[in-house]
């Protein structure tokens, strides 16, 4: 149901004239929209609904890539950001990057719009096998320029030429994902682990760069990740700019040595409605009507119309409707449907008879 219909439903309950379009100059309408979004957040996000489950999630992790000839843009690095150059020849028509005439697509930079958090390992006498977070990627005339994270606190002299490895085993989940329910790999089984949002992935795997594989064994959901910024120039004009995104992250281990695509199921996070045609996809009409009632109750309490007695009665209706909807969708673990015997037409019996021989544990 579109937002305009919901607004008119609430206006009708308030005995206000219905409108043909949403206008930001109409203060009553904007207040009703706020109440509808608040009610939707309370009812939709405050409960686990089966209609919010989606199975179309995909996670893409690119293979790590290695090459030679890299430089660091600093003679010393002391608590400051720095730039690393990975020298290449590029095909601007396809956006692919080549090192030493061999086709190498740098991890995390092949597709526009990605949410990957990429890193680079520069190997040299000065820095050893030090892994740095890449915060931004852009092109110079002869090299791919990677802006590295701040706070490096290294005061050694930078080497002029090194080997390098880029990898991206972390990414930011879309803002539409409320909860991840399962992750699947068609090739091999994978273990799913959950961590707190304030926990860093290096506490789960302290030295991730020790292991590379084309078969992921564990995927961690949680933590807070910021993806890599990508800036396009005339050298890489076929690739669009990508802004940084911060949100709930996930990490696979070991680091992918080949392209990996995983599928996952999740509960969707509904965003606020603003335009007249905006809808909450997949939400059934009886839940929408409950949200309208909740918004109407808030209007009676917020000063739009002052009627606390009616607001109390509406609140009880909202609670009953919500509980009834939750009960209808929940499956009782100790009950199973027993089909009628073949040919028993007209015979009525309880099709949800309790099993007397055993108790079936809740999943």
C-alpha positions as CSV (number, residue, x, y, z in Angstrom):
1,X,0.0,0.0,0.0
2,X,1.4,3.4,-1.0
3,X,2.1,6.2,1.5
4,X,-0.5,8.4,0.0
5,X,-3.2,5.8,0.7
6,X,-1.9,5.4,4.3
7,X,-2.0,9.2,4.9
8,X,-5.5,9.4,3.6
9,X,-6.6,6.5,5.8
10,X,-5.3,8.3,8.9
11,X,-6.8,11.6,7.8
12,X,-10.1,9.8,7.3
13,X,-9.9,8.5,10.9
14,X,-9.2,12.0,12.1
15,X,-12.2,13.3,10.0
16,X,-10.0,15.4,7.8
17,X,-10.4,15.8,4.1
18,X,-8.4,13.4,2.0
19,X,-5.7,14.7,-0.3
20,X,-4.7,14.0,-3.9
21,X,-1.0,14.6,-3.5
22,X,1.6,14.9,-0.8
23,X,2.9,18.4,-0.2
24,X,5.6,19.4,2.2
25,X,3.7,22.7,2.8
26,X,0.9,20.7,4.4
27,X,1.9,20.5,8.0
28,X,-0.8,18.1,9.0
29,X,0.3,15.7,6.2
30,X,4.0,15.9,7.2
31,X,3.1,15.2,10.8
32,X,1.0,12.2,9.8
33,X,3.9,10.9,7.7
34,X,6.2,11.1,10.7
35,X,3.6,9.2,12.8
36,X,3.3,6.5,10.1
37,X,7.0,6.0,9.9
38,X,7.3,5.9,13.7
39,X,4.5,3.4,13.9
40,X,6.1,1.3,11.1
41,X,9.4,1.3,12.9
42,X,7.8,0.2,16.1
43,X,5.6,-2.6,14.6
44,X,7.9,-3.8,11.8
45,X,11.3,-3.5,13.4
46,X,10.1,-4.4,16.9
47,X,9.0,-7.9,15.9
48,X,10.4,-10.8,13.8
49,X,7.9,-11.2,10.9
50,X,8.1,-14.1,8.5
51,X,7.1,-11.9,5.6
52,X,10.3,-9.9,6.1
53,X,12.5,-13.0,5.4
54,X,14.4,-12.8,2.1
55,X,16.6,-15.4,0.5
56,X,18.1,-13.3,-2.3
57,X,21.2,-12.0,-0.6
58,X,24.6,-12.4,-2.3
59,X,28.1,-11.7,-1.0
60,X,30.9,-11.3,-3.5
61,X,34.5,-11.4,-2.5
62,X,37.3,-11.0,-5.2
63,X,40.4,-13.0,-5.4
64,X,43.6,-11.6,-3.8
65,X,46.1,-10.3,-6.5
66,X,49.9,-9.9,-6.4
67,X,52.4,-8.1,-8.4
68,X,55.7,-6.2,-8.4
69,X,56.9,-2.6,-8.6
70,X,55.2,-0.5,-5.9
71,X,56.3,2.6,-4.2
72,X,55.3,4.5,-1.0
73,X,54.9,8.2,-1.2
74,X,56.9,9.2,1.9
75,X,60.5,9.0,3.0
76,X,59.1,8.5,6.5
77,X,55.7,7.6,7.8
78,X,54.9,8.8,11.3
79,X,51.3,8.9,12.4
80,X,50.1,10.1,9.0
81,X,48.3,8.8,5.9
82,X,50.5,7.9,3.0
83,X,50.0,6.9,-0.7
84,X,51.2,3.8,-2.4
85,X,51.6,3.5,-6.1
86,X,51.0,0.2,-8.0
87,X,52.4,0.7,-11.5
88,X,50.4,-0.7,-14.3
89,X,49.2,-0.2,-17.9
90,X,45.4,0.1,-18.1
91,X,42.7,-0.6,-20.6
92,X,40.3,2.4,-20.1
93,X,37.6,0.8,-22.2
94,X,37.1,-2.1,-19.8
95,X,38.6,-0.7,-16.6
96,X,40.9,-3.6,-16.2
97,X,44.4,-3.1,-14.7
98,X,47.4,-5.0,-15.9
99,X,50.8,-5.5,-14.2
100,X,53.8,-6.7,-16.1
101,X,51.6,-7.3,-19.1
102,X,49.8,-10.0,-17.2
103,X,46.0,-9.6,-16.6
104,X,45.5,-8.7,-13.0
105,X,42.3,-7.1,-11.8
106,X,43.1,-5.5,-8.5
107,X,41.0,-6.9,-5.7
108,X,38.0,-4.8,-4.9
109,X,38.3,-2.4,-7.8
110,X,36.8,-4.3,-10.7
111,X,33.1,-3.5,-10.2
112,X,31.5,-0.2,-9.6
113,X,29.3,0.3,-6.6
114,X,31.0,-2.3,-4.5
115,X,31.0,-2.2,-0.7
116,X,34.4,-3.8,-0.2
117,X,37.0,-2.9,2.4
118,X,40.3,-3.4,0.6
119,X,43.8,-3.8,1.9
120,X,47.3,-3.9,0.5
121,X,50.3,-5.8,1.7
122,X,53.6,-4.2,0.7
123,X,56.6,-6.5,1.1
124,X,60.0,-4.9,1.4
125,X,63.1,-4.8,3.7
126,X,61.7,-1.5,5.2
127,X,58.2,-2.6,6.0
128,X,58.2,-6.4,5.9
129,X,54.8,-8.0,5.4
130,X,52.8,-5.0,6.6
131,X,49.1,-4.9,5.8
132,X,47.5,-1.4,5.4
133,X,43.8,-0.5,5.0
134,X,43.1,1.2,1.7
135,X,40.9,4.2,2.3
136,X,40.8,5.6,-1.3
137,X,41.7,4.5,-4.8
138,X,42.4,6.8,-7.7
139,X,44.4,7.0,-10.9
140,X,47.5,8.9,-11.7
141,X,49.0,9.0,-15.2
142,X,51.1,5.9,-14.8
143,X,50.0,4.2,-11.6
144,X,47.1,3.2,-9.4
145,X,47.3,5.4,-6.3
146,X,46.1,3.9,-3.0
147,X,45.6,6.2,0.0
148,X,46.5,4.2,3.1
149,X,45.0,4.5,6.6
150,X,46.3,7.1,9.1
151,X,48.1,6.3,12.3
152,X,50.7,4.0,10.8
153,X,53.4,5.2,13.2
154,X,56.3,3.9,11.2
155,X,59.5,6.0,10.8
156,X,61.5,3.7,8.5
157,X,62.8,4.8,5.1
158,X,60.3,3.8,2.4
159,X,61.7,1.4,-0.2
160,X,61.5,2.5,-3.9
161,X,60.3,-0.8,-5.2
162,X,58.4,-3.6,-3.6
163,X,56.1,-6.5,-4.2
164,X,52.5,-6.1,-3.3
165,X,49.3,-8.1,-2.7
166,X,45.8,-6.6,-2.6
167,X,43.0,-8.4,-0.9
168,X,39.4,-7.7,0.2
169,X,37.8,-10.2,2.6
170,X,35.6,-7.7,4.4
171,X,32.5,-5.9,3.1
172,X,29.6,-3.8,4.4
173,X,26.2,-5.4,4.4
174,X,23.4,-3.4,2.7
175,X,21.4,-1.0,4.9
176,X,18.3,-3.1,4.0
177,X,19.7,-6.1,6.0
178,X,18.3,-6.2,9.6
179,X,19.5,-9.7,10.6
180,X,21.5,-12.3,8.7
181,X,19.8,-15.7,9.2
182,X,22.0,-18.1,7.2
183,X,24.9,-18.1,4.7
184,X,25.4,-20.7,2.1
185,X,28.2,-21.8,-0.1
186,X,27.2,-24.1,-3.0
187,X,30.7,-25.7,-3.2
188,X,31.6,-26.4,0.4
189,X,30.0,-26.0,3.9
190,X,30.7,-22.8,5.7
191,X,30.4,-21.9,9.4
192,X,28.5,-18.8,10.4
193,X,29.7,-16.8,13.5
194,X,28.2,-13.6,15.0
195,X,30.3,-10.9,16.8
196,X,29.4,-7.6,18.4
197,X,29.2,-4.5,16.3
198,X,32.0,-2.9,18.4
199,X,34.4,-5.9,17.9
200,X,37.1,-5.8,15.3
201,X,37.7,-8.7,12.9
202,X,41.4,-8.9,13.8
203,X,40.3,-10.2,17.2
204,X,38.6,-13.1,15.5
205,X,41.5,-13.8,13.1
206,X,44.7,-12.0,14.4
207,X,46.8,-12.7,11.3
208,X,44.4,-13.1,8.4
209,X,47.2,-12.8,5.8
210,X,48.7,-16.1,6.9
211,X,46.0,-18.0,5.1
212,X,44.7,-17.8,1.5
213,X,42.3,-20.3,0.0
214,X,39.6,-20.7,-2.7
215,X,37.3,-22.3,-0.1
216,X,36.0,-20.1,2.7
217,X,35.7,-21.9,6.0
218,X,34.2,-19.3,8.3
219,X,32.2,-16.1,7.8
220,X,31.9,-13.6,10.6
221,X,28.9,-11.2,10.8
222,X,29.1,-8.1,12.9
223,X,31.7,-5.4,13.6
224,X,31.6,-2.0,11.9
225,X,33.3,-1.7,8.5
226,X,33.9,1.3,6.2
227,X,34.3,0.5,2.6
228,X,37.0,1.8,0.2
229,X,36.4,5.1,-1.7
230,X,37.1,4.9,-5.4
231,X,37.7,8.1,-7.5
232,X,37.6,7.9,-11.3
233,X,39.7,10.1,-13.6
234,X,40.1,10.3,-17.4
235,X,42.5,7.3,-17.2
236,X,39.7,5.2,-15.7
237,X,36.7,6.9,-17.1
238,X,34.7,3.7,-17.5
239,X,34.5,3.1,-13.8
240,X,32.2,5.4,-11.7
241,X,33.0,7.0,-8.4
242,X,32.2,5.0,-5.3
243,X,31.6,6.8,-2.0
244,X,32.6,5.2,1.4
245,X,29.8,3.3,3.2
246,X,29.9,2.5,6.9
247,X,27.7,-0.2,8.4
248,X,27.5,-3.8,9.7
249,X,30.3,-5.8,8.2
250,X,31.1,-9.4,7.4
251,X,34.5,-11.1,6.9
252,X,35.4,-14.5,5.3
253,X,38.4,-16.6,6.3
254,X,40.7,-17.6,4.8
255,X,41.4,-14.7,2.5
256,X,39.9,-15.6,-1.0
257,X,42.5,-16.7,-3.5
258,X,39.7,-17.0,-6.1
259,X,36.4,-15.2,-6.7
260,X,33.9,-16.3,-4.2
261,X,30.1,-15.7,-4.2
262,X,28.0,-16.7,-1.2
263,X,24.2,-16.6,-0.8
264,X,22.5,-15.5,2.4
265,X,19.1,-15.2,3.9
266,X,18.1,-12.2,6.0
267,X,15.3,-10.1,7.5
268,X,14.8,-6.9,5.6
269,X,15.2,-3.5,7.3
270,X,12.4,-1.2,6.1
271,X,13.3,2.4,5.4
272,X,11.1,5.4,6.1
273,X,8.5,6.4,3.5
274,X,8.5,9.9,2.1
275,X,7.2,10.0,-1.5
276,X,3.5,9.4,-2.3
277,X,4.2,6.1,-4.1
278,X,6.6,4.7,-1.5
279,X,5.7,1.3,-0.1
280,X,6.9,-1.2,2.4
281,X,7.6,-4.1,0.1
282,X,6.2,-7.4,1.2
283,X,4.2,-6.1,4.2
284,X,0.7,-7.5,4.1
285,X,-2.4,-5.2,4.2
286,X,-3.5,-6.3,7.7
287,X,-0.1,-5.2,9.1
288,X,-0.4,-1.9,7.2
289,X,-3.9,-1.3,8.7
290,X,-2.4,-1.9,12.2
291,X,0.3,0.6,11.5
292,X,-2.4,3.1,10.4
293,X,-4.2,2.5,13.7
294,X,-1.0,3.1,15.6
295,X,-0.4,6.3,13.8
296,X,-4.0,7.4,14.5
297,X,-3.5,6.6,18.2
298,X,-0.3,8.8,18.2
299,X,-2.3,11.6,16.5
300,X,-4.8,11.4,19.3
301,X,-2.0,11.7,21.9
302,X,0.3,14.2,20.1
303,X,-2.0,17.2,20.1
304,X,-3.3,16.8,16.6
305,X,-6.5,15.7,18.3
306,X,-6.7,15.5,22.1
307,X,-8.7,12.4,22.9
308,X,-6.9,10.2,25.5
309,X,-9.9,7.9,26.1
310,X,-10.2,7.0,22.4
311,X,-6.4,6.7,22.2
312,X,-6.5,4.1,25.0
313,X,-9.1,2.0,23.2
314,X,-7.1,2.2,19.9
315,X,-3.9,1.2,21.7
316,X,-5.6,-2.0,23.0
317,X,-6.8,-2.7,19.4
318,X,-3.3,-2.3,18.1
319,X,-1.9,-4.7,20.7
320,X,-4.5,-7.3,20.0
321,X,-4.0,-7.1,16.3
322,X,-0.2,-7.4,16.6
323,X,-0.4,-10.3,19.0
324,X,-3.0,-12.1,16.8
325,X,-0.8,-11.6,13.7
326,X,2.3,-12.9,15.5
327,X,0.4,-16.0,16.7
328,X,-0.9,-16.8,13.3
329,X,2.6,-16.9,11.8
330,X,4.3,-18.8,14.6
331,X,4.5,-22.6,14.4
332,X,4.0,-24.5,17.5
333,X,7.0,-26.9,17.8
334,X,5.1,-29.7,19.6
335,X,2.2,-29.9,17.1
336,X,2.2,-31.4,13.7
337,X,-0.5,-31.5,11.0
338,X,-2.0,-35.0,10.7
339,X,-3.7,-35.4,7.3
340,X,-7.1,-37.1,7.2
341,X,-7.2,-40.8,6.3
342,X,-7.6,-41.5,2.6
343,X,-11.3,-41.7,1.6
344,X,-12.6,-40.3,4.9
345,X,-14.9,-37.7,3.2
346,X,-17.1,-35.8,5.6
347,X,-15.1,-37.0,8.7
348,X,-14.1,-34.1,10.8
349,X,-11.2,-34.4,13.3
350,X,-8.5,-32.2,14.8
351,X,-5.9,-31.8,12.1
352,X,-3.4,-30.4,14.6
353,X,-3.5,-33.3,17.1
354,X,-0.8,-33.4,19.6
355,X,1.8,-36.1,19.2
356,X,1.5,-38.3,22.3
357,X,4.7,-40.4,21.8
358,X,7.2,-37.6,21.8
359,X,7.9,-33.9,22.3
360,X,9.4,-32.2,19.3
361,X,12.0,-29.6,20.4
362,X,11.7,-26.0,19.1
363,X,14.2,-25.3,16.3
